[in-house]
Amino acid sequence: MFSPGAWTMAAVLLLGTAALAQPQGAKRWRRVERSVSVSAGTAESVQRLRLAPQVVTTVLFDSDVVLEVADPEALRGLFTRLELETDHLVLKPAVAMPEKGVPPLVVRFTDGAAPAHLVLELTTDGDEVDAVVEVRRRPASAEQLEAELVELRSQCAALESRLATGRRPVPQEGLAAAILSGAIGHRSVVWRWVDNLGVGQGLKALRLDTYRSGEWVALALELENRRGQETWVPGLARLTRLDADGRRTNEVLEAPVQLAEARLRPGQSARAVVQWRARVDGAPTAWALEVLDAPGRRGVRWSRVEL
């Protein structure tokens, strides 16, 4: 049997032997034991893990985990020991961690609770090394869950909108589009040619035709951008209803000008179309018409057009 004094002497000898076995000039690292808490309200938690050459670092988890390494080859040669047990990770670097090029270690918790993953960024920093790190996950608060629910609902609404757009049939051309939209039905299309070509500001109207079918009103215009003018970019067309005395009323209809070309260059002419939904009352009505460019400065104006 050993006496208490003998156990003390053996411990001193062992410690002394370990101290003598250390290489001369080896850096002394201050070993730190700490615990970290990761919130369940975040999708992915990131933690910095300080490592040192030839120093063992142990990371403890509150449940079973598996290790996901994106690029195992990038870690080759950096560690003399890299082991994962069911609920803890042991690392012993062979060298200091490079400042760049070290992939993080991604740990996935197998219990299904949030957060599902923990990202460990590997670094060598200053004089301290993480000897033991205990990772604890905190349950999400009601406020965090409500915020996450709001975000998920917003994402679902956006996806539903995109899905509805994807399911929308491709617009048809020609008469098919007019029939499908209801612009052409059992009622005939009423056409009028407007002999008044309006007053232009750097833009000339070569022709104006009006069409009406049911509640749809359309204008077909032949426009020419005069030479020496700036490029004309289509903007809005505005109809202002006139009363029986020819005065403007508060009833205003606006619609985009649809041009076969994206813009009219100086000296160029093109066909343009504008359409509105107008109320159906049977009798022709008078309107003041403006066809303007995008800034709303240049265009053609008609003081009176019958529709």
PyMOL commands that set and color helices and strands:
alter all, ss='L'
color gray80, all
select helices_A, chain A and resi 4-21+72-75+142-167+174-181
alter helices_A, ss='H'
color red, helices_A
select strands_A, chain A and resi 30-39+45-50+57-60+65-68+79-84+88-93+105-109+117-123+128-138+190-193+199-200+203-213+216-225+234-242+248-256+258-259+269-277+286-293+299-306
alter strands_A, ss='S'
color yellow, strands_A
deselect
rebuild
show_as cartoon
